[in-house]
Amino acid sequence: WQSFIAAELHKGTSPLFWPLDEDAKSFVRNRISSKYRVVDDALSRKPYLTGSHFTAADAYLFPILSWALFFKLDLSDFPNIKDFLRRVGKRPSVLAALAAEGPGLISISCDEPLATTQRGSAPSVALQA
């Protein structure tokens, strides 16, 4: 899974950081969508990529998938990805990291805004999609 995340999702999403015209962005979005389908299908059978336990692959997947929210990609066809982002976004270690380092590109907020927090306090996390 880590190879798939690195080669297909991380590398595949990276062009959205570049100054692209709308046609190029559309191409990237369509291409990423097919990769999201693979992940969404895998998550339909279990809470994490490899089963019932959180692994390093899930830790890598979380920020990469959250870029979809940062770039305002439509996740409506990927309910299992949305559930994964909510589930992982509620983990105490994720909340602590977001509180300590700030959200950066991780924008997991739509049911409610990401709470403004002081360093050391956990933000309120909700999925935006």
Order of alpha helices (4+ residues) and beta strands (2+ residues): alpha-alpha-alpha-alpha
